[in-house]
Amino acid sequence: MAAAHADRQLDTPWQSAETRLIANVTALQVERQRVVNEAAAMQATKKSSGWW
């Protein structure tokens, strides 16, 4: 019974850390996609303006 109680005590901090990690990974993925889209837009602008 004591082991089950210890497991429950670990669950909440672990779930909280997991939630934060998932949120951070998601935010990084969104930011990466934004940077990729921005770079693609800049490249398209350069090509259409005749720089290359």
Sequence and secondary structure as in RCSB ss.txt:
>XXXX:A:sequence
MAAAHADRQLDTPWQSAETRLIANVTALQVERQRVVNEAAAMQATKKSSGWW
>XXXX:A:secstr
 HHHHHHHHHHHHHHHHHHHHHHHHHHHHHHHHHHHHHHHHHHHHHHHTT  
